[in-house]
Amino acid sequence: MCGIVGVLGHHEAAPILVEALKRLEYRGYDSAGIATVDAGRLDRRRAVGKLVNLSDHLVHDPLSGKSGIGHTRWATHGAPSVTNAHPHRAGRVAVVHNGIIENFRELRAQLAEAGVSFSTQTDTETVALLCESFLNDGMAPVDAVFATLERLKGAYALAFLFEGQDDLIVAARKGSPLAIGHGEGEMYIGSDAIALAPLTDRITYLEEGDRAIVTRAGAEIRDEQGNPVTRETRRIRIDSTRMDKGGHKHFMAKEIAEQPAVIAQALAHYLGEGGDTITLPGAGVDFSAVNRLTMVACGTAYYACLTAKYWFEQVARLPVEVDIASEFRYREPPISEGTLALFVSQSGETADTLAALRYCKGKADSIVSVVNVAESSIARESDLALPILAGVEVGVASTKAFTCQLSVLLMLALRAAHDRGLLEDDALADQISALRSLPALLNAALDQEDTIRRAAQNLSEARDVLFLGRGQMYPMALEGALKLKEISYIHAEAYASGELKHGPIALIDQNMPVVVLAPRDALFDKTVSNMQEVLARKGKVVLISDQAGLDEASDGLWQSVAMPACPDLLAPIIYAVPAQLLAYHAAVAKGTDADQPRNLAKSVTVE
């Protein structure tokens, strides 16, 4: 969600901060701002909307100084406005914040009793005012920050900048990610390595509860109890954080097109050159000792888990429970002996998923995560972290990360089946051979983009759209509906095809497009029967199937899209492509922002 950057450098900070904030745009935001210290004087500039508005503001009203902090805000408390935009300032201190201060009303009431007035609706202003109150009591800046942190409840990544202190940023992390970058006589902070990649390749990730006193000479890190601690400094691959559109109109289009390549990379990582086994990092997992699998995720990652449930149960005969993280963490379910808890998150920082993981610690026999960011909180707190190797995904609506999640989960399910004696070596080798065909099949699916574009242009005129699917295609229908509504703003819902007669069929009329995902598999005839019920009520059907399926069920269709024939287990990964492209081209036709849809954030780091 909100993005934080900071710099203590030898050059003007404002352009460096703005450029770093641009690299955090993918997280989603509705306002932005920076603060600097110049000749001891603290000042700030803020603007609503895109970063270009802040850049324009800085042209007309420049901000000098070689020390500064910056922020992109995704509104939680208070509407998007210049007044509510970060950095927040109270006297001698400016603060940027990612997270939610849960006790801010209590703190606000206490400050009000002391005669302090407020100018914003945000929880973050309370942090700045509280810190300023400790400065007024005679505390030094670092002590004032530490005293402030002791009063806060909730989740936060925070950075404090002080008037008269051009060689100091104090940072803290609890629940929200924050990293420190090391330069040559310069230091940086950022919400993630992507923001800092052009500035340095040496990164230290703060751990839960850490506070950092950052100067140009380095960073002194203390734990939540105030004890000095050492955290590992890692080198990041600069090329792994590249962010360009590669000739495409949108990042989303580029990332859809990258799927054959990134999945090939993921396959190579787990299968090896010419390998006929699936290799997991470290000690791996012994699935022969697992009695139950609990899978937890949010959003698109949740649909990846729903898909994987079919694979684990059908191929590995392993009972699976799938939960939405925000429900799981508060339901506090019992965890039975022999349970493996598996968490899926693109960013590895999803707040609800991380909280669910922490609930499972000490209860589940093993904790495994499927993540795209190897240094994320979820990865670090897992017994085993499985990278999906999708590379940086800038588009808020997940595409290549989703299909990479599916690919890794499918390999994990096949490994489980082999460990449990349900797939002999020869059968596993056959499945691996099929997996190796994925990049070519994805390329064949992408070849249908012109047909999908035409269908999407027609869909873009609809007010409501239904998606139907059976078996493995039901989660794909859910994902297709989510993609369409989140980037085109068309209301879309998905149903298991067999549920159509249990209520949703009441919505069908001549104005209702219905997208049917139906490869020619064992459930095809059942799905087509449901599709015929739609056609009988003059519904407008878009059928996505392989050529054999289209040849059998083409009568009366509004639109059709041919997918390559593929093994049943691979179908969800292949059929994700038309679902993504339908949403993307509908958004383009409507003129919405496919990369940064309104109100959404890429990395959901608060509840």
C-alpha positions as CSV (number, residue, x, y, z in Angstrom):
1,M,0.0,0.0,0.0
2,C,1.6,3.3,1.0
3,G,5.2,3.7,-0.1
4,I,8.1,5.2,1.9
5,V,11.5,6.5,0.8
6,G,14.2,8.4,2.5
7,V,17.6,9.7,1.6
8,L,20.7,11.1,3.4
9,G,22.9,12.0,0.5
10,H,25.4,14.4,-1.1
11,H,23.0,15.6,-3.8
12,E,19.6,17.4,-3.9
13,A,17.1,15.0,-2.3
14,A,13.9,16.1,-4.0
15,P,14.5,14.6,-7.5
16,I,15.9,11.4,-5.9
17,L,12.9,11.0,-3.7
18,V,10.4,11.6,-6.5
19,E,12.2,9.1,-8.7
20,A,12.2,6.5,-6.0
21,L,8.5,7.2,-5.4
22,K,7.8,6.5,-9.0
23,R,9.2,3.0,-8.5
24,L,6.6,2.5,-5.8
25,E,3.6,3.6,-7.9
26,Y,2.8,0.0,-8.5
27,R,1.7,-0.3,-4.9
28,G,-1.3,2.0,-5.5
29,Y,-1.7,5.5,-4.1
30,D,-3.9,8.6,-4.2
31,S,-1.5,11.4,-3.1
32,A,2.2,12.0,-2.6
33,G,4.6,14.3,-0.8
34,I,8.2,14.9,0.3
35,A,9.9,16.7,3.1
36,T,13.5,17.9,3.3
37,V,15.9,19.6,5.7
38,D,17.9,22.4,4.1
39,A,20.4,24.5,6.2
40,G,18.5,23.1,9.3
41,R,15.1,24.2,8.0
42,L,12.4,21.5,7.6
43,D,9.9,22.0,4.8
44,R,7.6,19.9,2.7
45,R,5.5,19.7,-0.6
46,R,2.4,17.6,-1.2
47,A,-0.1,16.9,-4.0
48,V,-3.2,14.8,-4.6
49,G,-3.4,12.4,-7.5
50,K,-0.5,11.1,-9.7
51,L,3.1,11.8,-8.9
52,V,3.3,14.1,-11.9
53,N,1.2,16.6,-9.9
54,L,3.8,16.6,-7.2
55,S,6.6,17.0,-9.8
56,D,4.7,20.0,-11.3
57,H,4.3,21.5,-7.8
58,L,8.1,21.2,-7.2
59,V,8.8,22.9,-10.5
60,H,6.8,26.0,-9.4
61,D,7.8,25.7,-5.7
62,P,11.2,23.9,-5.4
63,L,12.4,22.2,-2.3
64,S,16.1,22.2,-1.5
65,G,18.1,20.0,0.8
66,K,20.2,16.8,0.7
67,S,18.2,15.0,3.4
68,G,14.6,14.0,3.0
69,I,11.7,11.6,3.2
70,G,8.9,10.8,0.7
71,H,5.6,9.0,0.6
72,T,2.8,7.8,-1.6
73,R,-0.4,7.5,0.3
74,W,-3.3,5.0,-0.1
75,A,-6.0,6.6,2.0
76,T,-7.2,4.8,5.1
77,H,-8.1,7.5,7.6
78,G,-9.4,10.6,5.8
79,A,-10.2,11.2,2.2
80,P,-7.4,11.9,-0.4
81,S,-6.5,15.6,0.0
82,V,-3.4,17.8,0.3
83,T,-4.2,18.2,4.0
84,N,-4.3,14.4,4.6
85,A,-1.3,13.7,2.4
86,H,2.1,12.7,4.0
87,P,4.6,13.8,5.2
88,H,2.7,15.0,8.3
89,R,4.4,17.7,10.2
90,A,4.2,18.9,13.8
91,G,6.6,21.6,14.7
92,R,10.1,20.2,14.4
93,V,9.2,16.7,13.1
94,A,7.9,15.3,9.8
95,V,6.6,11.7,9.6
96,V,5.7,9.3,6.8
97,H,3.8,6.1,7.7
98,N,2.6,2.9,6.1
99,G,0.1,1.0,8.3
100,I,-2.7,1.8,10.7
101,I,-2.3,3.1,14.3
102,E,-5.1,1.3,16.0
103,N,-5.1,3.5,19.2
104,F,-4.9,6.8,17.5
105,R,-8.3,8.0,18.8
106,E,-7.2,7.4,22.3
107,L,-3.9,9.2,21.7
108,R,-5.7,12.0,20.0
109,A,-8.0,12.5,22.9
110,Q,-5.1,12.6,25.3
111,L,-3.3,15.2,23.2
112,A,-6.5,17.2,22.9
113,E,-6.8,17.3,26.7
114,A,-3.2,18.8,26.7
115,G,-4.3,21.6,24.4
116,V,-3.0,20.1,21.1
117,S,-5.0,20.9,18.0
118,F,-5.4,18.8,14.9
119,S,-5.5,19.7,11.2
120,T,-6.1,16.4,9.5
121,Q,-8.3,13.3,9.7
122,T,-5.4,10.9,9.7
123,D,-3.9,8.5,12.3
124,T,-0.4,9.5,11.2
125,E,-0.8,13.1,12.3
126,T,-1.1,11.8,15.9
127,V,2.3,10.2,15.6
128,A,3.9,13.5,14.6
129,L,2.1,15.4,17.3
130,L,3.0,12.8,20.0
131,C,6.7,12.9,18.9
132,E,6.7,16.7,19.0
133,S,5.2,16.6,22.5
134,F,8.2,14.6,23.7
135,L,10.5,17.0,22.0
136,N,8.8,19.8,23.9
137,D,9.5,17.8,27.1
138,G,13.2,18.2,26.4
139,M,13.9,14.8,24.8
140,A,16.4,14.4,22.0
141,P,15.0,13.4,18.6
142,V,15.9,9.7,18.9
143,D,14.6,9.4,22.4
144,A,11.4,11.2,21.4
145,V,10.8,8.7,18.6
146,F,11.4,5.7,20.9
147,A,9.0,7.2,23.5
148,T,6.5,7.7,20.7
149,L,6.8,4.1,19.5
150,E,6.1,2.8,23.0
151,R,2.7,4.5,22.9
152,L,1.6,3.1,19.5
153,K,-0.6,0.1,18.9
154,G,-1.1,-1.3,15.4
155,A,1.0,-1.8,12.3
156,Y,3.5,0.6,11.0
157,A,6.5,1.4,9.0
158,L,7.6,4.9,10.0
159,A,10.3,7.4,9.1
160,F,11.0,10.6,11.1
161,L,12.8,13.7,9.9
162,F,13.8,16.5,12.2
163,E,14.4,20.3,11.8
164,G,18.0,21.1,12.5
165,Q,19.1,17.5,11.9
166,D,20.3,17.1,8.3
167,D,22.1,13.9,9.1
168,L,19.4,11.9,10.8
169,I,16.4,9.7,9.8
170,V,14.8,7.5,12.5
171,A,12.9,4.5,11.1
172,A,10.8,1.8,12.7
173,R,9.0,-1.3,11.5
174,K,6.2,-3.3,13.1
175,G,3.9,-5.2,10.8
176,S,4.8,-3.2,7.6
177,P,8.0,-3.8,5.6
178,L,10.9,-1.4,5.6
179,A,14.4,-1.7,4.3
180,I,17.7,0.3,4.6
181,G,20.0,0.9,1.7
182,H,23.7,1.4,2.1
183,G,25.6,3.8,-0.2
184,E,29.1,5.4,-0.2
185,G,28.7,8.0,2.5
186,E,25.0,8.0,1.7
187,M,22.1,6.1,3.3
188,Y,18.6,5.3,2.1
189,I,15.3,3.8,3.4
190,G,12.5,2.3,1.4
191,S,9.4,0.2,1.6
192,D,11.1,-2.4,-0.6
193,A,14.2,-3.0,-2.6
194,I,12.6,-1.9,-5.9
195,A,12.5,1.7,-4.7
196,L,16.2,1.6,-3.7
197,A,17.5,-0.4,-6.7
198,P,18.9,2.6,-8.7
199,L,20.6,3.9,-5.6
200,T,22.3,0.9,-4.1
201,D,22.5,-2.9,-4.3
202,R,23.2,-3.3,-0.6
203,I,20.0,-3.8,1.5
204,T,19.3,-4.5,5.1
205,Y,15.7,-5.6,5.9
206,L,14.4,-4.5,9.3
207,E,12.8,-7.3,11.3
208,E,9.6,-7.1,13.3
209,G,9.9,-4.4,16.0
210,D,13.2,-3.0,14.8
211,R,14.1,0.7,15.1
212,A,17.0,2.2,13.1
213,I,19.0,5.4,13.7
214,V,20.2,6.2,10.2
215,T,23.0,8.7,9.5
216,R,25.3,9.1,6.5
217,A,27.9,7.0,8.4
218,G,25.5,4.0,8.6
219,A,22.6,2.6,10.5
220,E,22.4,1.6,14.2
221,I,19.6,-0.9,14.6
222,R,17.9,-1.8,17.8
223,D,15.2,-4.4,18.5
224,E,11.8,-3.7,20.1
225,Q,13.3,-3.7,23.6
226,G,16.0,-1.1,22.5
227,N,18.9,-3.6,22.5
228,P,21.5,-3.1,19.7
229,V,21.2,-5.9,17.1
230,T,22.9,-6.8,13.8
231,R,20.8,-7.5,10.7
232,E,22.3,-9.1,7.6
233,T,23.1,-6.8,4.7
234,R,22.3,-8.5,1.4
235,R,23.2,-7.7,-2.2
236,I,20.2,-7.5,-4.5
237,R,20.3,-8.2,-8.3
238,I,19.7,-4.8,-9.9
239,D,18.4,-6.5,-13.1
240,S,15.7,-8.3,-11.0
241,T,14.2,-4.9,-10.1
242,R,14.0,-3.4,-13.7
243,M,10.7,-1.6,-14.4
244,D,10.0,-0.8,-18.0
245,K,7.1,-1.5,-20.3
246,G,9.2,-3.2,-23.0
247,G,7.4,-1.5,-25.8
248,H,3.9,-2.4,-24.5
249,K,1.2,0.2,-23.8
250,H,0.8,-1.0,-20.2
251,F,2.9,-3.0,-17.7
252,M,-0.1,-5.4,-17.5
253,A,0.2,-6.2,-21.2
254,K,3.9,-6.7,-20.8
255,E,3.4,-9.0,-17.8
256,I,0.8,-11.1,-19.6
257,A,3.2,-11.5,-22.5
258,E,6.0,-12.5,-20.2
259,Q,4.2,-15.6,-18.8
260,P,5.8,-18.2,-21.1
261,A,9.3,-17.0,-20.2
262,V,8.8,-16.6,-16.5
263,I,7.1,-20.0,-16.2
264,A,9.9,-21.6,-18.1
265,Q,12.3,-20.0,-15.6
266,A,10.2,-21.4,-12.7
267,L,10.1,-24.9,-14.3
268,A,13.9,-24.8,-14.8
269,H,14.4,-23.9,-11.1
270,Y,12.3,-26.8,-9.8
271,L,12.9,-29.4,-12.5
272,G,16.5,-28.8,-13.5
273,E,18.1,-29.5,-16.8
274,G,16.6,-32.7,-18.2
275,G,15.4,-33.7,-14.7
276,D,12.7,-36.2,-14.1
277,T,12.1,-35.2,-10.5
278,I,10.8,-32.2,-8.7
279,T,13.4,-30.6,-6.4
280,L,12.5,-28.4,-3.5
281,P,15.0,-26.0,-1.8
282,G,16.6,-26.9,1.5
283,A,15.2,-29.9,3.4
284,G,12.0,-29.7,1.3
285,V,8.8,-31.4,2.5
286,D,8.1,-35.0,3.3
287,F,4.4,-35.3,2.2
288,S,4.2,-38.9,3.3
289,A,4.0,-37.5,6.9
290,V,1.3,-34.9,6.1
291,N,-2.3,-35.7,6.9
292,R,-3.9,-32.4,5.9
293,L,-3.0,-29.2,4.0
294,T,-4.3,-25.8,5.1
295,M,-3.9,-23.1,2.4
296,V,-4.3,-19.5,3.2
297,A,-4.2,-16.4,0.9
298,C,-6.0,-13.3,-0.2
299,G,-7.4,-12.1,-3.6
300,T,-5.9,-13.7,-6.7
301,A,-3.6,-15.8,-4.6
302,Y,-6.6,-17.3,-2.9
303,Y,-7.9,-18.4,-6.3
304,A,-4.6,-20.0,-6.9
305,C,-5.1,-22.0,-3.7
306,L,-8.6,-22.9,-4.7
307,T,-7.2,-24.3,-8.0
308,A,-4.5,-26.2,-6.2
309,K,-7.1,-27.8,-3.9
310,Y,-8.3,-29.8,-6.9
311,W,-4.7,-30.9,-7.7
312,F,-3.7,-31.9,-4.1
313,E,-7.0,-33.8,-3.5
314,Q,-7.3,-35.5,-6.9
315,V,-3.7,-36.3,-7.6
316,A,-2.1,-36.6,-4.1
317,R,-5.3,-37.6,-2.3
318,L,-4.4,-35.1,0.4
319,P,-7.4,-33.4,2.2
320,V,-7.2,-29.6,1.7
321,E,-8.8,-26.7,3.5
322,V,-8.6,-23.3,1.7
323,D,-9.2,-20.1,3.7
324,I,-9.3,-16.4,3.0
325,A,-6.6,-15.0,5.3
326,S,-8.7,-12.2,6.8
327,E,-11.3,-14.8,7.9
328,F,-8.8,-17.5,9.0
329,R,-6.9,-15.3,11.4
330,Y,-9.9,-14.3,13.4
331,R,-11.7,-17.7,13.1
332,E,-8.7,-19.2,15.0
333,P,-9.4,-22.7,13.7
334,P,-8.0,-25.8,15.4
335,I,-4.9,-27.1,13.7
336,S,-4.8,-30.9,13.8
337,E,-1.6,-33.0,14.1
338,G,0.1,-33.7,10.8
339,T,-1.1,-30.4,9.2
340,L,1.1,-28.5,6.7
341,A,0.1,-24.8,6.5
342,L,0.8,-23.2,3.2
343,F,0.6,-19.5,2.5
344,V,0.6,-17.8,-0.9
345,S,1.4,-14.1,-1.4
346,Q,3.0,-12.3,-4.3
347,S,4.5,-9.6,-2.2
348,G,5.2,-11.7,0.8
349,E,4.0,-8.8,3.0
350,T,0.2,-9.3,2.8
351,A,-0.9,-8.3,6.4
352,D,-3.7,-10.8,6.9
353,T,-1.7,-13.6,5.4
354,L,1.3,-12.8,7.6
355,A,-1.0,-12.7,10.6
356,A,-2.5,-16.1,9.7
357,L,1.0,-17.5,9.3
358,R,2.0,-16.3,12.8
359,Y,-1.2,-17.9,14.2
360,C,-0.1,-21.3,12.7
361,K,3.4,-21.1,14.2
362,G,3.7,-23.8,16.9
363,K,0.5,-25.4,15.8
364,A,1.1,-26.7,12.3
365,D,3.8,-29.3,11.8
366,S,5.4,-27.2,9.0
367,I,4.9,-23.8,7.4
368,V,5.5,-23.4,3.7
369,S,5.1,-20.2,1.7
370,V,4.8,-19.6,-2.1
371,V,6.1,-16.0,-2.7
372,N,7.6,-13.8,-5.3
373,V,9.9,-11.8,-3.0
374,A,12.5,-14.0,-1.4
375,E,13.4,-11.5,1.3
376,S,9.8,-10.8,2.4
377,S,8.4,-11.2,5.9
378,I,6.3,-14.3,4.9
379,A,9.3,-15.9,3.3
380,R,11.6,-15.2,6.2
381,E,9.1,-16.5,8.8
382,S,8.4,-19.8,6.9
383,D,10.1,-23.1,7.4
384,L,10.3,-23.4,3.7
385,A,9.8,-20.6,1.1
386,L,9.2,-21.5,-2.5
387,P,10.0,-18.7,-4.9
388,I,7.7,-18.3,-7.9
389,L,10.4,-16.4,-9.9
390,A,7.9,-14.2,-11.7
391,G,10.2,-11.1,-11.5
392,V,8.9,-7.7,-10.6
393,E,5.2,-7.4,-11.3
394,V,4.2,-3.7,-11.6
395,G,0.5,-4.0,-12.7
396,V,-1.7,-4.0,-9.6
397,A,-3.9,-6.8,-11.1
398,S,-1.7,-9.9,-10.8
399,T,-1.1,-11.8,-14.0
400,K,2.3,-13.5,-14.4
401,A,2.6,-13.9,-10.6
402,F,-0.7,-15.8,-10.6
403,T,0.3,-18.3,-13.3
404,C,3.7,-18.7,-11.6
405,Q,1.9,-19.4,-8.3
406,L,-0.2,-22.0,-10.1
407,S,2.8,-23.6,-11.7
408,V,4.7,-23.9,-8.4
409,L,1.6,-25.2,-6.7
410,L,1.1,-27.8,-9.4
411,M,4.7,-29.0,-9.1
412,L,4.2,-29.2,-5.3
413,A,1.1,-31.3,-5.7
414,L,2.9,-33.7,-8.1
415,R,5.7,-33.9,-5.6
416,A,3.2,-34.7,-2.8
417,A,1.6,-37.4,-5.0
418,H,5.0,-39.0,-5.5
419,D,5.9,-38.8,-1.8
420,R,2.6,-40.4,-0.9
421,G,3.1,-43.3,-3.4
422,L,0.3,-42.3,-5.7
423,L,2.6,-41.4,-8.6
424,E,5.3,-43.9,-9.6
425,D,8.5,-42.7,-11.1
426,D,7.4,-43.3,-14.7
427,A,4.1,-41.5,-14.1
428,L,5.8,-38.5,-12.5
429,A,8.2,-38.4,-15.4
430,D,5.2,-38.2,-17.7
431,Q,3.7,-35.3,-15.7
432,I,7.0,-33.5,-15.8
433,S,7.2,-33.9,-19.5
434,A,3.7,-32.3,-19.7
435,L,4.8,-29.5,-17.5
436,R,7.7,-28.7,-19.9
437,S,5.1,-28.0,-22.6
438,L,3.6,-25.2,-20.6
439,P,5.5,-22.3,-22.2
440,A,4.6,-23.4,-25.7
441,L,1.0,-23.9,-24.7
442,L,0.9,-20.4,-23.2
443,N,2.4,-18.9,-26.4
444,A,-0.4,-20.6,-28.3
445,A,-3.0,-19.1,-26.0
446,L,-1.4,-15.7,-26.4
447,D,-1.7,-16.1,-30.2
448,Q,-5.5,-15.7,-29.7
449,E,-5.1,-12.1,-28.5
450,D,-6.8,-10.5,-31.5
451,T,-9.9,-12.7,-31.1
452,I,-9.9,-12.0,-27.4
453,R,-9.6,-8.3,-28.0
454,R,-12.7,-8.3,-30.2
455,A,-14.7,-10.2,-27.6
456,A,-13.5,-7.8,-24.9
457,Q,-14.5,-4.8,-26.9
458,N,-18.1,-6.2,-27.0
459,L,-17.9,-7.0,-23.3
460,S,-16.8,-3.5,-22.5
461,E,-20.2,-2.2,-23.3
462,A,-21.9,-4.4,-20.7
463,R,-22.9,-3.3,-17.3
464,D,-22.8,-6.8,-15.7
465,V,-21.0,-10.0,-16.8
466,L,-21.2,-13.5,-15.4
467,F,-18.4,-16.1,-15.5
468,L,-19.1,-19.9,-15.3
469,G,-16.8,-22.8,-14.8
470,R,-16.8,-26.3,-13.4
471,G,-14.1,-28.2,-11.4
472,Q,-10.7,-26.5,-12.0
473,M,-12.4,-23.9,-14.1
474,Y,-14.5,-22.6,-11.3
475,P,-11.5,-20.8,-9.6
476,M,-10.6,-19.5,-13.1
477,A,-14.1,-18.1,-13.5
478,L,-13.7,-16.4,-10.1
479,E,-10.3,-15.0,-11.2
480,G,-11.7,-13.8,-14.6
481,A,-14.6,-12.0,-12.8
482,L,-12.1,-10.4,-10.4
483,K,-9.8,-9.2,-13.2
484,L,-12.7,-7.7,-15.2
485,K,-14.1,-5.7,-12.3
486,E,-10.9,-4.5,-10.8
487,I,-9.5,-2.9,-14.0
488,S,-12.5,-2.2,-16.2
489,Y,-14.9,-1.4,-13.3
490,I,-17.6,-3.6,-14.9
491,H,-19.6,-5.5,-12.3
492,A,-18.7,-9.2,-12.7
493,E,-19.6,-12.3,-10.7
494,A,-18.5,-15.9,-11.1
495,Y,-20.4,-19.1,-10.3
496,A,-19.7,-22.8,-10.4
497,S,-21.7,-23.8,-13.4
498,G,-23.9,-26.3,-11.4
499,E,-25.0,-23.4,-9.2
500,L,-26.6,-21.5,-12.1
501,K,-30.1,-23.0,-11.5
502,H,-29.8,-22.2,-7.8
503,G,-30.4,-18.5,-8.2
504,P,-28.1,-16.7,-10.7
505,I,-30.1,-17.8,-13.7
506,A,-32.6,-15.2,-12.6
507,L,-30.2,-12.6,-13.9
508,I,-30.0,-13.9,-17.5
509,D,-31.6,-11.9,-20.2
510,Q,-30.6,-10.6,-23.7
511,N,-28.3,-8.0,-22.1
512,M,-26.3,-10.3,-19.9
513,P,-23.0,-11.6,-21.3
514,V,-21.9,-14.9,-19.8
515,V,-18.2,-16.1,-20.2
516,V,-18.0,-19.8,-20.0
517,L,-14.6,-21.5,-19.4
518,A,-14.9,-25.1,-20.6
519,P,-12.0,-27.2,-22.0
520,R,-13.1,-30.5,-23.6
521,D,-12.6,-32.5,-20.4
522,A,-14.7,-34.9,-18.3
523,L,-16.9,-32.1,-17.1
524,F,-17.4,-30.5,-20.5
525,D,-20.9,-32.0,-21.3
526,K,-22.1,-30.8,-17.9
527,T,-20.9,-27.3,-18.4
528,V,-22.3,-27.1,-21.9
529,S,-25.7,-28.2,-20.5
530,N,-25.6,-25.2,-18.2
531,M,-24.5,-23.0,-21.1
532,Q,-27.5,-24.1,-23.0
533,E,-29.7,-23.0,-20.2
534,V,-28.2,-19.5,-20.6
535,L,-28.8,-19.6,-24.4
536,A,-32.4,-20.7,-24.0
537,R,-33.0,-17.4,-22.0
538,K,-31.3,-15.3,-24.7
539,G,-28.1,-14.8,-22.7
540,K,-25.0,-13.8,-24.7
541,V,-22.4,-16.5,-24.3
542,V,-18.7,-16.2,-24.8
543,L,-17.3,-19.7,-24.9
544,I,-13.6,-20.3,-24.2
545,S,-12.7,-23.8,-25.1
546,D,-10.3,-25.9,-27.2
547,Q,-11.2,-26.5,-30.9
548,A,-12.8,-29.8,-30.1
549,G,-15.1,-28.2,-27.6
550,L,-16.0,-25.3,-30.0
551,D,-16.8,-27.8,-32.8
552,E,-19.2,-29.6,-30.5
553,A,-20.9,-26.6,-28.9
554,S,-20.7,-23.6,-31.3
555,D,-24.4,-23.1,-32.1
556,G,-25.9,-19.9,-30.8
557,L,-22.7,-18.5,-29.4
558,W,-22.2,-14.7,-29.2
559,Q,-18.4,-15.0,-29.2
560,S,-15.9,-17.9,-29.1
561,V,-12.2,-18.2,-28.3
562,A,-10.1,-21.2,-29.1
563,M,-7.5,-22.4,-26.6
564,P,-4.9,-25.1,-27.4
565,A,-5.7,-28.6,-26.4
566,C,-3.7,-29.4,-23.2
567,P,-3.5,-32.0,-20.4
568,D,-6.3,-31.5,-17.8
569,L,-3.9,-30.5,-15.0
570,L,-2.4,-27.7,-17.1
571,A,-5.8,-26.2,-18.2
572,P,-6.2,-23.7,-15.4
573,I,-2.8,-22.1,-16.2
574,I,-3.6,-21.9,-19.9
575,Y,-7.1,-20.6,-19.4
576,A,-5.8,-17.8,-17.1
577,V,-4.5,-16.1,-20.2
578,P,-7.9,-15.4,-21.9
579,A,-9.3,-14.4,-18.6
580,Q,-6.5,-11.8,-18.2
581,L,-6.7,-10.6,-21.8
582,L,-10.5,-10.2,-21.7
583,A,-10.1,-7.9,-18.7
584,Y,-7.1,-6.0,-20.1
585,H,-8.7,-5.2,-23.5
586,A,-12.1,-4.4,-21.9
587,A,-10.2,-1.8,-19.7
588,V,-8.4,-0.4,-22.7
589,A,-11.7,-0.1,-24.6
590,K,-13.2,1.7,-21.7
591,G,-10.2,3.9,-21.2
592,T,-9.5,2.9,-17.6
593,D,-6.1,2.6,-16.1
594,A,-5.1,-1.0,-16.5
595,D,-1.9,-0.7,-14.4
596,Q,-3.2,1.4,-11.5
597,P,-7.0,0.9,-11.1
598,R,-8.7,3.2,-8.7
599,N,-8.8,2.4,-5.0
600,L,-6.5,-0.6,-5.3
601,A,-3.1,-1.3,-3.9
602,K,-0.6,-3.9,-5.1
603,S,0.8,-4.8,-1.7
604,V,-1.9,-4.9,1.0
605,T,0.1,-4.3,4.1
606,V,-2.7,-3.2,6.4
607,E,-6.0,-4.9,7.4
